[in-house]
Amino acid sequence: MSIKRHEPSKILSSAVEANGFAFLAGITPKTLTKDIKGQTEEVIAEIDRLLKACGTDKSKVVSATIWVTDIRNRDGMNEVWTAWNGGKDLPVRACIEAKLADPRMLVEIQVTAVK
């Protein structure tokens, strides 16, 4: 089995391809002044970019874990999530309230997709 690592850093790779799957790291927004919708849009755009680099796309996402800093922000995040996937090809998903690495971050999303 071959393993391909995308954009490795000192502590993680942004994505890893292995055994017909694409595993993405938890993706966080870079622009921390945006509201939950803006941050979610930014995160989803980065997910699209990484999935494409792995030779797959959102229709093949099989699992997602979403962390929000305030569960009351879930509705705004879900608005963007639903617009992104159009209610089709939905993965299994968990949405969890948690503290993130930077208190200005409102959302982090990790996905796994088949190729």
C-alpha positions in Angstrom: 0.0 0.0 0.0 1.4 3.4 -0.9 0.9 6.5 1.2 1.0 10.0 -0.2 1.3 13.0 2.2 0.2 16.5 1.2 1.6 19.6 2.6 3.5 18.1 5.6 4.5 20.4 8.4 6.5 19.8 11.6 3.4 18.3 13.3 1.0 17.0 10.6 0.1 16.7 7.0 -2.8 18.6 5.6 -4.0 15.5 3.8 -2.9 11.8 3.5 -3.9 9.4 0.7 -3.9 5.7 1.7 -5.7 2.6 0.6 -8.2 4.4 -1.6 -9.0 7.1 1.0 -8.2 10.7 1.5 -7.9 11.7 5.2 -7.8 15.4 5.8 -6.5 17.1 9.0 -8.8 19.3 11.0 -9.2 22.4 8.8 -9.4 25.8 10.6 -10.1 29.2 9.2 -7.2 31.6 8.6 -9.3 34.8 8.7 -10.3 34.9 12.4 -12.3 38.1 12.2 -15.2 36.5 10.3 -18.4 35.2 11.9 -19.3 31.5 12.0 -20.7 31.5 8.4 -17.6 33.3 7.0 -15.2 31.0 8.8 -17.2 27.9 7.7 -17.1 29.0 4.1 -13.3 29.5 4.3 -12.9 26.0 5.9 -15.0 24.4 3.3 -13.1 26.1 0.4 -9.9 24.7 1.9 -11.5 21.2 2.2 -12.5 21.4 -1.5 -8.9 22.4 -2.5 -7.4 19.5 -0.5 -9.9 16.9 -1.7 -9.1 18.0 -5.3 -5.4 17.6 -4.6 -6.2 14.0 -3.5 -8.2 13.3 -6.6 -11.6 13.3 -5.0 -14.4 15.7 -4.1 -17.2 16.4 -1.6 -19.5 13.9 -3.1 -17.2 11.2 -1.9 -16.9 12.4 1.7 -17.9 9.5 4.0 -17.2 11.0 7.4 -17.0 14.5 9.0 -16.2 15.7 12.4 -17.0 19.3 13.2 -15.9 21.3 16.2 -17.6 24.6 17.1 -16.6 26.7 20.1 -20.3 27.5 20.9 -23.0 25.0 20.0 -25.3 27.9 19.4 -23.3 28.6 16.3 -24.3 25.2 14.9 -27.2 26.7 12.9 -25.0 29.2 11.1 -22.4 26.5 10.4 -25.1 24.1 9.2 -26.5 26.8 6.8 -23.1 26.9 5.0 -22.6 23.1 5.3 -26.0 22.5 3.7 -25.4 25.0 0.9 -22.1 23.3 0.2 -23.4 19.7 0.0 -26.8 20.5 -1.3 -28.3 17.9 1.0 -26.8 15.2 -1.3 -24.2 12.5 -0.7 -24.2 13.2 3.1 -21.5 11.7 5.2 -21.8 10.4 8.7 -21.1 13.3 11.0 -20.5 14.5 14.5 -20.7 18.1 15.7 -19.0 18.8 19.0 -18.7 21.9 21.1 -15.0 22.4 22.1 -12.3 24.9 22.7 -10.0 25.3 19.7 -6.4 26.3 19.5 -7.1 30.0 19.1 -10.1 31.5 20.9 -11.0 33.5 17.7 -11.5 30.3 15.8 -15.2 29.3 15.7 -15.1 26.1 13.7 -12.8 23.2 12.7 -13.8 20.5 10.3 -12.1 17.2 9.5 -13.3 14.9 6.7 -12.4 11.5 5.2 -13.3 10.7 1.6 -13.0 7.7 -0.7 -11.1 8.3 -4.0 
